[in-house]
Amino acid sequence: PRRSEKLERTLRGELNGWTSNVLNRKMSQLASIILRMNAGNGPDLMGVCEVENRYVLDLLVNALRPLNRNYAVAHDDASDRRGIDVAFIYDADLFTAEEQFSHFIVKRSATRDLFQVNFRTNADRLLVVIGNHWPSRSGGQYESEPYRIIAGETLAYFHERIRQVQNDDSAAVLAMGDFNDEPFNRSL
C-alpha cells in the first residue's frame, strides 16, 4: 500500500510475492530484534537503510510501541527511483531534530543520497548524524568502486563543511549506514 505508480513500474517483478501478510511478518521480525536492543530498552537513535517509504517507517515505529518510547522519524524521500531511502528513528524525549539535509552524490546514473540530520540533545549538545547508503558493488567490486569513492569524497566534504558551519569543536558527527565497502577499501 501507498506505493507510487512510478515505483511499481520501476520495481516490476521484484514485487512478486509481497503481500500485506509478508510485510506484517517482516515488521514483526524486525521489531522482535529491535525490542531487545539496549538491554531491552530499545535504541535511543537508530539509522535504517533501504526503506521504501514513510509508511513502512511508521509501521515499524508502531511495532515498537511496547517499549513506551516517544519515537519520531526523520526521513527523506530520496531521488533514487527504486524507493531505497535512508532514515532515522529517534526518541523525541532525548533528541530534537533541528535541521535535515540531503546531500546529492553526482554520478551519471541514479544513486543514493546522503541524509544528514542535526539533532540537539537534552544536554544542549549538537549531534550531526549522516545516514549513508552508498552505491552497490553490482557490476563488480572494482568496476563500481569509483562510485563509492565519489560517495566517500562527498561525505568527507560535507563532514568538513559541518565543522566549518557549526564552528563548534564539541559537535559530534556520526556517519552510519551501508557503505557497501570494507574499512580497508579506498572509498573509506
C-alpha positions in Angstrom: 0.0 0.0 0.0 1.0 3.6 -0.6 3.5 2.7 -3.3 3.6 5.2 -6.1 2.7 4.0 -9.6 6.1 5.1 -10.8 7.8 2.9 -8.1 5.6 0.0 -9.1 6.7 0.4 -12.7 10.3 0.7 -11.7 10.3 -2.4 -9.5 8.0 -4.6 -11.7 8.7 -8.2 -11.0 10.6 -7.5 -7.8 7.3 -7.1 -6.1 6.0 -10.6 -6.8 5.0 -12.3 -3.6 5.0 -9.2 -1.5 1.6 -9.1 0.3 0.3 -7.3 3.4 0.9 -10.5 5.3 4.5 -10.7 4.2 5.0 -7.1 5.2 3.4 -7.6 8.6 5.6 -10.6 9.2 8.7 -8.7 8.3 7.7 -5.8 10.6 7.1 -8.3 13.4 10.5 -9.9 12.9 12.4 -6.6 12.8 10.6 -5.4 15.9 11.4 -8.5 17.8 15.1 -7.8 17.4 14.9 -4.1 17.9 12.9 -4.5 21.1 15.8 -6.4 22.6 18.4 -3.7 21.9 19.9 -1.5 24.7 19.2 -4.1 27.4 15.5 -4.3 26.3 15.0 -0.6 26.3 15.2 -0.2 22.5 17.6 2.2 20.7 17.8 5.9 21.5 18.6 6.6 17.9 18.6 4.1 15.0 19.6 4.6 11.4 17.9 2.4 8.7 18.7 1.8 5.1 16.7 0.6 2.2 13.4 1.9 3.4 10.7 2.1 0.8 8.7 5.0 2.2 7.5 6.8 5.2 4.5 4.4 5.5 6.7 1.4 6.3 8.7 3.5 8.8 5.5 4.4 10.6 4.6 0.7 10.7 7.9 -0.1 12.3 7.6 2.6 14.9 4.1 1.3 15.7 5.5 -2.2 16.2 8.0 -0.7 18.7 5.1 0.6 20.9 5.7 -2.0 23.7 8.9 0.0 24.6 6.8 3.0 25.6 9.3 5.3 23.9 8.4 8.6 22.2 9.8 7.6 18.8 9.8 10.0 15.9 11.0 9.6 12.3 13.4 11.7 10.2 13.0 10.6 6.6 14.0 12.0 3.2 12.1 10.8 0.2 15.3 10.4 -1.8 15.7 10.8 -5.5 16.5 7.1 -6.0 13.6 5.9 -8.2 13.6 2.5 -6.5 12.4 3.8 -3.2 15.7 2.9 -1.4 15.7 5.6 1.3 17.7 6.3 4.5 16.0 7.4 7.7 16.4 7.7 11.4 14.1 6.6 14.2 14.8 8.5 17.4 13.5 9.1 20.8 12.0 12.6 20.7 12.3 12.8 24.5 16.1 12.6 24.1 16.7 14.4 20.8 15.2 17.2 18.8 15.7 17.1 15.0 16.6 20.7 14.2 17.6 20.5 10.5 17.6 17.9 7.7 19.7 17.9 4.6 20.0 15.6 1.6 23.5 15.7 0.1 23.5 14.7 -3.6 26.1 12.4 -5.0 26.9 13.5 -8.5 27.1 10.4 -10.8 25.9 9.6 -14.3 23.1 7.3 -13.2 20.8 7.2 -10.3 22.4 6.8 -6.9 21.6 7.2 -3.3 22.0 10.5 -1.5 23.5 11.1 1.9 20.9 12.1 4.5 22.0 14.4 7.3 20.0 15.3 10.4 21.2 17.8 13.0 19.9 16.7 16.4 20.0 18.6 19.6 20.4 16.5 22.8 18.7 17.3 26.1 22.1 18.4 27.3 22.1 21.0 24.6 24.8 19.3 22.6 24.8 19.1 18.8 24.8 15.6 17.3 25.1 15.6 13.5 24.2 12.2 12.0 24.7 11.3 8.4 22.9 8.3 7.0 24.7 6.6 4.1 23.7 4.0 1.6 26.5 4.0 -0.9 26.3 2.6 -4.5 26.4 -1.2 -4.6 29.1 -3.5 -6.0 26.8 -4.7 -8.8 28.8 -5.0 -12.0 31.8 -5.9 -9.9 33.7 -4.6 -6.9 36.4 -2.8 -8.9 34.2 -1.6 -11.8 31.8 0.0 -9.3 34.5 1.3 -6.9 34.7 4.8 -8.4 31.1 5.4 -7.4 31.7 4.6 -3.8 34.9 6.7 -3.8 32.7 9.6 -5.1 30.3 8.9 -2.2 33.3 8.9 0.3 34.5 12.2 -1.1 31.0 13.7 -0.8 30.8 12.5 2.8 34.3 13.9 3.6 33.4 17.3 2.0 30.2 17.6 4.0 31.9 16.5 7.2 34.4 19.3 6.7 31.6 21.8 5.9 29.7 20.8 9.1 32.8 21.6 11.2 33.2 24.9 9.4 29.5 26.0 9.6 28.9 24.8 13.2 32.2 26.4 14.3 31.9 24.1 17.3 34.6 21.6 18.1 32.3 19.9 20.6 29.7 19.0 17.9 29.7 15.2 17.4 29.4 13.9 13.9 28.4 10.3 13.2 28.4 8.7 9.8 26.4 5.5 9.7 24.8 3.2 7.2 25.6 0.8 4.4 28.8 1.8 2.8 28.9 -1.3 0.6 32.7 -1.4 1.2 35.0 -2.6 4.0 37.0 -0.2 6.2 40.2 -1.1 4.3 38.7 -0.2 0.9 39.8 3.1 -0.8 36.4 4.7 -0.5 36.5 4.7 3.3 
